[in-house]
Amino acid sequence: MYRVATRVPRIPLRPGAAVEQTAARAGLRGKSLTMATLNPQVKAVEYAVRGPIVMKAGDLEREMQQGVKQPFAEVIRANIGDAHAMGQQPITFLRQVVALCCFPELMHSPAFPEDAKQRARRVLQDCGGHSVGSYSASQGVDCIRRDVADYITRRDRGVPSDWSDVYLTTGASDGIMSILKLLVSGQGPSRTGVMIPIPQYPLYSAAISELEAVQVNYYLDEANCWALDTEELQRAHRAAKQHCQPRVLCIINPGNPTGQVQSKKCIEEVLHFAHEENLFVMADEVYQDNVYSADCRFHSFKKVLFEMGPEYFNSVELVSFHSTSKGYTGECGFRGGYMEVLNMDPQVKAQLVKLLSVRLCPPVSGQAAMDVIVNPPREHEPSYAQFTKEKNTVLDSLAHKARLTEQILNSVPGIKCNPVQGAMYAFPQIYIPPAAVEEAESLSLAPDMFYCLKLLEETGICVVPGSGFGQRQGTYHFRMTILPSPDKLQILLQKLKEFHLHFLEEYSQAEPQMSSSNPEQPSHASKQPD
């Protein structure tokens, strides 16, 4: 009798299963967490500011330390707004107060001024055990929250701020993530849509991916110095309603990566739009001290909302964010920040406190640093003169570097940079010849990623491709910080200019033809304009 062989159909293994089976046969325990079992929302998260270009920069630095020769003497990291890493010196008064909070024995030292000691004593008085090593309330140290509210009232020229609406956070990003967690709900067409500017700071797209919300892009007007157009908001909102429920409007002012400062009229129009469409407004105002253009001024969303009258001020839900990381202090590592929450439903507010309590509290040393920013030395106090000099030195230098960056970039054929009105970045548009676009595509790279990689490999300059922030289709950009010292920034810009000219020469025999309406404007397409 013959046995009939039957063919068992092959069932494809899930990703990673073959490795696990091999491990099982060898008597080894397989990994519980693999790429196959990893949360898919984590895989979807992208953060260009610390992405592949930055990793490559780190590889080059390690190679140079091991003696590998490169065509440059150093890697210049212009990819991230880390002021102290770029050589900016700390503000003395801030460091004195934090030092006193961390090591109160210094209170007996005559090297520390009395106004710094007074602030440190006040913070410590509100800390458990009079130590910054203790947990604070989840909302933050009470006296610091009160100081933040007083600061907001002064900043907004008398518009009242209630300290119970203030929450201290681990940098602004912690607050932004917490608020988005509250807002995201629904399934399918009812899923929360979050309107974000394009270009945007990648924290927003990353958070939206992680929370499985729906990203709703509205485009800033590059031809009009990255202005925010309410007609574009309306277009994006109408389109989004076909597949989600737009509930959140995010604004970054001054802009990152674009460096624009929104006018009061623009903010009024945005708030009117939010009021009409019942949108929750998130105002990212971490660069509020970084305004350089003489024609621009920072207007807080809260102040403008107040001036629009009770109908708006008592109804529009608004959360604004600030941080120790930017401004004139640049204290990124302390991870200090705050958010002010307006018109939130009281029951939802209780849920916010519950959510914040899960992470216990923000770093108390960072809270102390935030306190110095909102409660700096006054005219009659001993530290005022030095503090004011240091603050003005930083801001004046940034203003000078903003102008320098704009001027030099606009002198290069094939590069067009809008005025850097505020924040600490330039986001120039670059012309990439068709041959370079084709080579990038053959390598499965975005054209501006290809450009930035070549820039890094040939010059040591590390910038971030515009595709990591979002941009109109067919346009190419990169973001660079203006934080390097003036001398190093001059070197960076000169090397960038030489690289770009060589890049154009390598990939096209002639300089790109520019639009007749603006001879400096790069092409919006991957081919040269007619």
C-alpha positions in Angstrom: 0.0 0.0 0.0 1.3 3.3 -1.0 1.1 6.4 1.2 -0.1 9.4 -0.8 1.9 12.5 -0.1 -0.2 15.6 0.4 1.2 19.0 0.1 0.6 21.2 3.1 0.1 24.8 2.0 2.9 27.1 3.3 1.7 29.7 5.8 3.8 32.8 5.6 5.5 33.6 8.9 4.9 37.0 10.5 7.9 39.3 10.5 10.5 38.1 13.1 8.9 34.7 13.5 11.8 32.9 11.6 14.3 34.3 14.1 12.1 33.3 17.0 11.8 29.7 15.6 15.5 29.4 15.1 16.1 30.6 18.7 13.5 28.1 20.0 15.2 25.2 18.2 18.5 26.2 19.7 16.9 26.2 23.1 17.2 30.0 23.4 14.4 32.3 24.7 13.1 34.6 22.0 12.6 38.4 22.5 9.2 39.4 23.7 9.6 42.9 22.2 10.7 42.8 18.5 10.0 45.0 15.5 7.1 42.7 14.8 5.5 43.3 18.2 6.5 46.9 18.6 3.7 49.5 19.0 3.1 50.5 15.3 2.5 54.1 16.4 6.1 54.3 17.7 7.4 53.1 14.3 5.3 55.9 12.7 7.0 58.6 14.8 9.6 60.7 12.9 11.7 63.5 14.4 13.9 65.1 11.8 15.7 67.4 14.2 17.5 64.3 15.6 17.1 62.1 12.5 19.5 60.4 10.0 21.5 63.6 9.2 22.3 64.0 12.9 23.2 60.4 13.3 25.6 60.7 10.3 27.1 63.8 11.9 27.8 61.7 15.0 29.4 59.0 13.0 31.7 61.5 11.3 32.7 63.0 14.6 33.6 59.5 16.0 35.6 58.7 12.9 37.6 62.0 13.2 38.4 61.2 16.8 39.8 57.8 15.6 42.0 59.6 13.1 39.9 59.2 9.9 40.6 62.2 7.7 37.7 64.3 6.4 37.6 67.2 4.0 36.8 69.5 7.0 38.3 70.3 10.4 35.1 69.9 12.5 31.4 69.1 12.3 29.3 72.3 12.8 26.0 71.3 14.3 23.5 73.8 13.0 20.6 71.4 13.2 19.1 72.2 16.6 18.3 75.2 18.8 20.7 74.2 21.6 22.2 77.6 22.6 24.7 76.4 25.1 26.0 73.6 22.9 26.7 76.4 20.4 28.7 78.4 22.9 26.2 80.8 24.4 27.1 81.6 28.0 24.5 81.0 30.8 22.8 84.0 32.4 24.6 84.4 35.7 21.6 85.3 37.8 19.7 82.2 36.7 22.6 79.9 37.5 23.1 81.6 40.9 19.5 81.0 41.9 19.4 77.4 40.8 22.8 76.7 42.5 21.5 78.2 45.7 18.3 76.1 45.5 20.4 72.9 44.8 23.0 73.7 47.5 21.6 75.9 50.2 24.9 76.0 52.1 25.9 78.6 49.5 23.5 81.1 51.2 26.4 81.9 53.5 28.7 82.8 50.7 29.3 86.5 50.0 29.9 85.6 46.3 26.1 85.3 45.8 24.0 88.5 45.7 21.1 89.0 48.1 18.4 89.1 45.4 19.5 85.6 44.2 19.4 84.4 47.8 16.0 85.9 48.4 14.5 84.1 45.3 16.1 80.8 46.3 14.8 81.0 49.8 11.3 81.7 48.5 11.4 78.6 46.2 12.8 76.4 48.9 10.2 77.5 51.4 7.5 76.0 49.1 9.4 72.8 48.6 8.8 69.7 50.7 11.6 69.5 53.3 12.9 72.8 51.9 14.7 70.8 49.2 14.5 70.7 45.4 15.2 67.0 45.8 11.6 66.5 46.9 8.5 66.0 44.7 6.5 69.1 44.1 2.7 69.2 43.4 2.0 67.8 39.9 1.0 71.3 38.8 4.3 72.7 40.1 5.6 74.7 43.0 2.9 77.1 44.1 5.0 80.2 44.5 6.5 79.7 41.0 3.0 79.3 39.5 2.1 82.6 41.2 5.2 84.2 39.7 4.3 82.9 36.2 0.8 84.4 36.6 2.3 87.8 37.6 4.7 87.7 34.7 1.9 87.0 32.2 -0.1 89.9 33.7 2.9 92.3 33.3 3.7 91.0 29.8 0.1 91.5 28.6 -0.2 94.9 30.2 -2.7 94.2 32.9 -4.7 91.3 31.3 -5.4 89.2 34.5 -3.8 85.8 34.9 -5.0 83.3 37.6 -2.2 81.2 39.0 -4.6 78.2 39.2 -4.6 78.2 35.4 -0.8 77.8 35.3 0.8 74.4 35.1 4.6 73.9 35.2 5.9 71.4 32.7 9.0 69.5 31.6 9.8 71.9 28.8 7.0 73.1 26.6 6.9 69.7 24.8 5.6 68.0 27.9 2.7 70.4 28.1 1.9 70.1 24.4 1.8 66.3 24.6 -0.4 66.4 27.7 -3.0 68.7 26.1 -3.0 66.6 22.9 -3.7 63.5 24.9 -6.8 65.1 26.3 -8.0 66.2 22.9 -7.6 63.0 20.8 -10.6 60.8 20.6 -13.1 59.1 18.3 -12.8 56.6 15.5 -12.8 56.9 11.7 -14.5 60.1 10.5 -15.0 61.2 14.1 -11.3 60.9 14.9 -9.7 64.2 16.2 -8.0 66.2 13.5 -5.1 68.4 14.6 -4.4 71.4 12.4 -0.7 72.2 12.2 1.3 74.7 10.2 3.5 73.5 7.3 6.4 73.9 7.8 6.0 72.8 11.4 8.2 71.8 14.3 8.3 67.9 14.1 7.2 67.5 17.7 3.6 68.0 16.4 3.7 65.5 13.6 5.4 63.0 15.9 2.9 63.5 18.7 0.0 63.2 16.2 1.4 59.9 14.9 2.0 58.5 18.4 -1.6 59.4 19.5 -3.1 58.1 16.2 -4.8 61.5 15.6 -5.3 62.9 12.1 -2.7 65.5 10.9 -4.4 68.4 9.1 -1.9 70.5 7.2 -2.3 74.2 6.6 0.4 75.9 4.6 2.1 79.1 5.6 2.6 81.7 2.7 6.3 81.6 1.8 5.9 84.3 -0.8 4.5 86.6 2.0 7.2 86.0 4.6 5.5 82.8 5.9 2.3 84.7 6.8 -0.7 82.7 8.1 -3.6 83.1 5.8 -7.1 82.5 7.2 -8.4 81.5 3.7 -5.8 78.6 3.8 -7.1 77.7 7.3 -10.6 77.5 5.9 -9.5 75.4 2.9 -7.6 72.9 5.2 -10.6 72.8 7.6 -13.1 72.1 4.9 -11.0 69.3 3.3 -10.3 67.7 6.7 -14.0 67.5 7.6 -14.4 64.9 4.8 -12.4 62.3 6.8 -12.0 63.5 10.4 -13.3 65.9 13.0 -10.9 69.0 13.2 -10.9 70.0 16.8 -7.4 71.5 17.4 -5.6 74.4 15.9 -1.8 74.7 16.6 0.1 77.9 16.1 3.8 78.5 16.5 4.6 82.2 17.0 7.4 83.3 16.5 7.7 80.5 14.0 9.8 77.4 14.0 11.4 76.6 11.5 10.3 79.7 9.6 11.2 82.5 11.9 8.2 84.7 11.1 6.4 86.8 13.7 2.6 87.0 13.3 0.9 90.4 13.3 -1.8 91.3 15.7 -4.3 91.5 12.9 -3.4 88.0 11.8 -3.8 86.6 15.3 -7.3 88.3 15.6 -8.3 86.6 12.3 -7.1 83.2 13.5 -8.9 83.6 16.9 -12.1 84.6 15.0 -11.7 81.5 12.8 -11.2 79.3 15.9 -14.3 80.9 17.6 -16.5 80.3 14.5 -15.3 76.7 14.1 -15.2 75.8 17.8 -11.5 74.9 17.7 -9.3 74.4 20.7 -6.3 76.7 20.2 -2.7 75.7 21.2 -0.3 78.6 21.0 3.3 77.7 21.1 5.0 80.9 22.2 8.4 79.6 23.4 10.3 82.2 21.2 8.4 85.2 22.6 11.6 86.9 23.6 13.2 86.2 20.2 12.0 89.1 18.0 14.6 90.9 15.9 12.9 92.8 13.2 12.2 96.4 14.0 8.8 96.1 12.2 7.7 93.2 14.3 6.5 92.8 17.9 5.3 89.7 19.8 1.6 89.7 20.6 0.4 86.9 22.9 -2.7 85.1 21.8 -4.1 85.6 25.2 -3.8 89.4 25.1 -5.3 89.6 21.6 -8.1 87.4 22.7 -8.8 89.6 25.7 -8.9 92.7 23.5 -11.4 91.0 21.2 -14.0 91.3 24.0 -15.8 89.0 26.5 -17.6 87.0 23.7 -14.2 85.7 22.7 -12.2 85.9 25.9 -14.7 83.9 27.9 -15.3 81.2 25.3 -12.3 80.3 23.1 -10.4 77.5 24.7 -6.7 78.5 24.6 -3.5 77.0 26.0 -0.3 78.8 25.6 3.2 77.4 26.2 6.6 78.8 27.2 10.0 77.3 28.1 13.4 77.9 29.6 15.0 76.4 26.5 14.8 79.4 24.2 14.6 83.2 24.6 17.8 84.7 25.9 18.6 81.9 28.5 18.8 78.9 26.2 18.6 76.5 29.2 17.5 73.5 27.3 18.9 70.9 29.8 16.9 72.1 32.8 13.6 71.1 31.0 11.6 73.9 32.5 8.4 75.3 31.1 4.8 76.3 31.8 1.4 76.3 30.1 -1.6 78.6 30.9 -5.0 77.0 30.3 -8.0 79.2 29.6 -11.7 78.3 29.4 -11.2 74.6 29.9 -14.2 72.7 31.2 -13.7 72.3 35.0 -14.3 68.5 34.8 -11.8 68.2 32.0 -9.4 70.3 34.0 -9.6 67.7 36.8 -8.7 65.1 34.3 -5.7 67.1 33.2 -4.5 67.2 36.8 -4.9 63.5 37.0 -2.9 63.0 33.8 -0.1 65.3 35.1 0.0 63.4 38.4 0.9 60.2 36.6 4.3 61.7 35.8 4.5 63.0 39.4 6.1 66.4 38.7 8.4 68.4 36.4 12.1 68.7 37.5 12.1 71.1 40.4 15.4 72.6 39.4 13.8 73.3 36.0 10.9 74.9 37.8 13.4 77.1 39.7 15.0 78.1 36.4 11.6 79.0 35.0 11.0 81.2 38.0 14.0 83.3 37.2 12.8 83.9 33.7 9.4 85.1 34.9 10.8 86.9 38.0 14.1 88.5 36.9 16.0 91.1 38.9 14.2 94.5 39.2 15.8 97.9 38.7 16.5 98.5 42.4 18.1 95.1 43.0 21.9 94.4 43.0 21.8 91.9 40.0 19.8 94.1 37.7 22.7 95.7 35.8 24.6 92.5 35.1 21.4 90.6 34.2 20.3 93.3 31.8 23.7 93.5 30.1 23.9 89.7 29.6 20.3 89.5 28.3 20.8 92.3 25.9 24.1 91.0 24.7 22.5 87.6 23.8 19.5 89.2 22.0 21.5 91.8 20.2 23.9 89.1 19.0 21.0 86.9 17.7 19.5 89.9 15.9 22.8 90.6 14.2 23.2 86.9 13.2 19.6 86.8 11.9 20.4 89.7 9.5 23.8 88.2 8.6 22.2 84.8 7.7 19.5 86.4 5.6 22.0 88.6 3.7 24.5 85.9 2.9 22.0 83.3 1.9 20.2 85.7 -0.4 23.5 86.5 -2.1 23.8 82.9 -3.4 22.2 82.0 -6.8 19.5 79.3 -6.2 18.9 80.2 -2.6 16.1 82.4 -1.3 15.7 83.2 2.4 12.9 85.1 4.0 13.7 87.6 6.7 14.4 85.9 10.0 12.0 88.1 12.0 12.2 86.0 15.2 13.0 82.6 16.8 16.5 81.3 16.0 16.3 79.6 12.6 16.5 80.3 8.9 14.5 78.1 6.5 15.8 79.0 3.0 14.4 77.5 -0.2 17.0 75.9 -2.4 17.1 75.1 -6.1 18.0 71.5 -6.7 18.8 70.7 -10.4 16.9 67.9 -12.1 20.0 65.7 -12.3 20.4 65.9 -8.6 16.7 65.1 -8.0 17.1 62.0 -10.2 20.2 60.8 -8.4 18.4 61.3 -5.0 15.4 59.3 -6.2 17.7 56.5 -7.4 19.0 56.3 -3.9 15.4 56.5 -2.4 16.2 59.8 -0.7 14.2 63.0 -0.7 16.1 65.6 -2.8 16.7 67.9 0.1 17.9 65.0 2.3 20.3 64.1 -0.5 21.5 67.8 -0.6 21.9 67.9 3.2 23.8 64.7 3.3 26.3 65.9 0.6 26.6 69.2 2.5 27.5 67.3 5.7 29.9 64.9 4.0 31.8 67.6 2.1 31.8 70.5 4.6 30.9 69.1 8.0 27.8 71.4 8.2 24.9 69.6 9.8 21.4 71.1 8.9 18.0 69.5 8.7 16.2 68.9 5.3 12.9 70.8 4.9 11.1 67.5 4.2 11.4 66.8 7.9 9.3 69.9 8.7 6.9 69.7 5.7 6.9 71.9 2.6 4.9 72.5 -0.5 5.3 69.8 -3.1 8.1 70.5 -5.5 9.9 72.9 -3.2 13.1 72.1 -1.2 14.4 73.7 1.9 16.7 73.2 4.9 16.6 74.5 8.4 19.6 75.9 10.1 20.0 77.6 13.5 21.6 81.0 13.8 23.0 80.1 17.2 26.8 79.6 16.3 29.1 82.5 17.3 29.3 85.3 14.8 32.7 84.1 13.6 31.7 80.5 13.3 28.4 81.5 11.6 30.3 83.5 9.1 32.5 80.5 8.3 29.5 78.2 8.1 27.6 80.5 5.7 30.7 81.0 3.5 31.3 77.2 3.3 27.6 76.7 2.6 27.7 79.3 -0.2 30.8 77.6 -1.8 29.1 74.2 -1.5 25.9 75.3 -3.1 27.7 76.9 -6.1 29.7 73.7 -6.6 26.6 71.6 -6.2 24.8 73.6 -9.0 27.9 73.4 -11.2 28.2 69.6 -10.6 24.5 68.9 -11.5 23.9 71.5 -14.2 26.2 73.3 -16.6 24.4 76.6 -16.2 23.1 78.6 -13.2 19.3 78.0 -12.6 17.0 80.5 -14.3 15.0 82.4 -11.8 11.4 83.6 -11.9 11.2 87.0 -13.6 9.0 88.4 -10.8 11.8 87.6 -8.2 15.2 86.8 -9.6 16.3 85.3 -6.3 13.4 82.9 -5.9 14.3 79.3 -6.4 12.2 77.1 -8.7 9.2 75.5 -7.1 9.6 72.5 -9.3 12.2 69.9 -9.8 12.9 71.3 -13.3 14.1 74.7 -14.2 11.3 77.2 -15.0 10.6 78.2 -18.5 
